[in-house]
Amino acid sequence: MSSCLYSFVKQPLYGITIIHMTTDTTTREILIPLKNGSLPGILEVPEKTIGLIIFSHGSGSSRKSPRNTYVARLMHTRKMATLLFDLLTEREDLQINNRFDIELLTQRLLIATNWIRDYLSEPRLPIGYFGASTGAASALKAAAYYREKIAAVVSRGGRPDLAFSDLPQVTAPTLLIVGGLDRQVLALNRRALRELNPKSKLELVPEATHLFSEPGKLEQAARLSAKWFETHFTESPYEF
């Protein structure tokens, strides 16, 4: 078993199956328990981890989101662990309304955060949230709930307006990344920025649309995200 696994989580590793190991990163499938089911996820931990980023995907997406996976891979090169998981069970996902139930999705993010925290061997390891599209709303609501326990938040093409009333309670430095051509979402993010703490920032990716599908634009967003987390993970330790 990789040394990074021993340094990152406690034993026993209930609900975790290791599926891939390299000298630098351990990848494992996980099951986050619910009262009536479980949420599958993918936990990847590089050596000498400086923090953990929990992803909150957008409506209709999953732990296998290619865009979030791309962002996660870049995080690993910066020594940051990632957790990508399904916010809904397979049965729940069949009901379209559940995909837009921000309260339910926030509760799932809180459950996942508590679950992974139970396995961390280092209690002062910083935790951050990365939310894409509607997933940004649940990330911000969860950050408002945990307040100082969350070190940083990144919203990519997010809908922070869906968590508008919770934004003043978010104490974590929050980066709002928006495509320069995504004008409607840009207007929503500018309004949200006024409600966030002064450590927060809005970054535009020029000539990018909502999904950052133009050549090189997702990479720009990923690098902005990695720099934000890296900066705030290393500023000072956080104890959950």
Secondary structure, DSSP 8 states (H G I E B T S, - for coil): --HHHHHHB-S--TTEEEEEE-SSEEEEEEEEEETTEEEEEEEEEETT--EEEEEE--TT--TT-HHHHHHHHHHHHTTEEEEEE-SS-HHHHTSGGGGG-HHHHHHHHHHHHHHHHHHBS-TT--EEEEEETTHHHHHHHHHHHHGGG--EEEEES--GGGGGGGGGG--S-EEEEEETT-HHHHHHHHHHHTTS-TT-EEEEETT--TT--STTHHHHHHHHHHHHHHHHHHHS----
